[in-house]
Amino acid sequence: MGNCYFLASLSAIAENPNRIKKLFTQENNELSYNKEFGVYNIKICVQGQWKNVIVDEFFPCITKQRGPAFTRGNDGEIWVLLLEKAWAKVNGSYSEIEKGLTRECLHDFTGAPVLQLWLDDSSNHDYVWHELLRAEKNNYVMTCGSGDGKSLADYQKVGILKGQPYSLLGAYEINVEGKETRILKLRNPWQVVEWRGKYSDNDANFMKLTHQQKQLMGTKENADGSLSYIEGTQKRDREVWTAQPQDQELEAGVYYIYTKIDWNQSEIQDFVISTYGVNNTILTEITKYECPEFLRNIYIDHARNVSKKSKKLMHNKNAWVLLEQTDDGYFYLAIQNSTDQPMQCEFKFSKLEGLKLRKPFTGKISNFTVPSNNFEVVLIKVLDYNDLQGIQIKQSIIFKSKDQN
């Protein structure tokens, strides 16, 4: 079965054994095993929600002599087989997990958000490398994959399996004879080949590493396929998954989540909001009346991060107007007044097909005054994308002097 993605993911997760242990234990830290019935209770995060999956100790086998048909454990261990069976149960059958993505496993067996980094000619390779170092420092779970852009002989020459996932066990920046060198540490879950390129066991560059550097990277000199080294300058066709994007790292505090979903099926209208971290997070549902200014603040914050090139600047660039479209069902008109004068605005919407002004604004004309050092947002809701024909606006803006009434 082509489940290398599954083994590469589990191998990476198992670098910290406690991550695997949590999948088999209850809140009291005892093994979730019913001896009378011979079943295990395994926890898997399905679509953001932790669920209990019950599996027994019966596994598909080829023959009695050849043993399990799919995954096999070392020295009679069955934890990998149990997780594979639970994974198959969640997905419907063993055949449904024959092919897959490591990101699915990393999320479902850790509950963590997943970040994908592509390494191609357009990538910022220094950025990707620093993300790997950050992930290494924070002990994130990582995997990677070989590409298929070269010939099979090229891959075999260096000991890489073509189009295969690997556990990414570490990223290291070390000094070798005065030169900064980037090294990735990989594991081949099938243990059928070993890295034969630069910094492999028999390569002259490997001999240049100090004993301390080898200890740092946890090198072994036995050809069991469990350790491979690839110089970090190899750039093509790699994908890396880390457990937490930087833009989702939040400090302790109170945050508000606004969710808008366009349902394609009326029968299913459930969704899950989940969090991941060391400490527990309390999620409390509130009504829109408890946070009336929420959307208004969201969109002005979004507008302030839009490039000045997209804004109509005025009054010595101390005020601006922006019309912007977002992917979440809204256009918005944002007005920022950073002057010392009130800003009187009138906007006439001459074309508004498929759109509607959101309260407190109605109709096709909006009149309001933006006080000094303040802002206003006019939200324009998309009623039907099929009827959407664009938007046209005429504006009149006057800055009142202090002595005007």
Stockholm file with secondary structure:
# STOCKHOLM 1.0

chainA/1-405         MGNCYFLASLSAIAENPNRIKKLFTQENNELSYNKEFGVYNIKICVQGQWKNVIVDEFFPCITKQRGPAFTRGNDGEIWVLLLEKAWAKVNGSYSEIEKGLTRECLHDFTGAPVLQLWLDDSSNHDYVWHELLRAEKNNYVMTCGSGDGKSLADYQKVGILKGQPYSLLGAYEINVEGKETRILKLRNPWQVVEWRGKYSDNDANFMKLTHQQKQLMGTKENADGSLSYIEGTQKRDREVWTAQPQDQELEAGVYYIYTKIDWNQSEIQDFVISTYGVNNTILTEITKYECPEFLRNIYIDHARNVSKKSKKLMHNKNAWVLLEQTDDGYFYLAIQNSTDQPMQCEFKFSKLEGLKLRKPFTGKISNFTVPSNNFEVVLIKVLDYNDLQGIQIKQSIIFKSKDQN
#=GR chainA/1-405 SS CCCHHHHHHHHHHTTSHHHHHHHHBCTTSCBCEETTTTEEEEEEEETTEEEEEEEESCCCEEETTTEESSCCCGGGCCHHHHHHHHHHHHHTSSGGGSSCCHHHHHHHHHCCCCEEEEESTTSCHHHHHHHHHHHHHTTCCCEEECCSSSCHHHHHHHTCCTTCEEEEEEEEEEEETTEEEEEEEEECTTCCCCCCSTTSTTSHHHHTSCHHHHHHHTCCCSCSSSCEEEETTCCSSEEEEESCCGGGCCCSSCCCCCCCCCCSCSSCCCCCCCCCSSSCCCCCCCCGGGSTTHHHHHHHHHHHTSCGGGSEEETTTTEEEEEEECSSSEEEEEEEECSSSCEEEEEEEEECTTEEECTTCCTTEEEEEECTTEEEEEEEEESCTTTCCCCEEEEEEEECCTTCC
#=GC SS_cons         CCCHHHHHHHHHHTTSHHHHHHHHBCTTSCBCEETTTTEEEEEEEETTEEEEEEEESCCCEEETTTEESSCCCGGGCCHHHHHHHHHHHHHTSSGGGSSCCHHHHHHHHHCCCCEEEEESTTSCHHHHHHHHHHHHHTTCCCEEECCSSSCHHHHHHHTCCTTCEEEEEEEEEEEETTEEEEEEEEECTTCCCCCCSTTSTTSHHHHTSCHHHHHHHTCCCSCSSSCEEEETTCCSSEEEEESCCGGGCCCSSCCCCCCCCCCSCSSCCCCCCCCCSSSCCCCCCCCGGGSTTHHHHHHHHHHHTSCGGGSEEETTTTEEEEEEECSSSEEEEEEEECSSSCEEEEEEEEECTTEEECTTCCTTEEEEEECTTEEEEEEEEESCTTTCCCCEEEEEEEECCTTCC
//
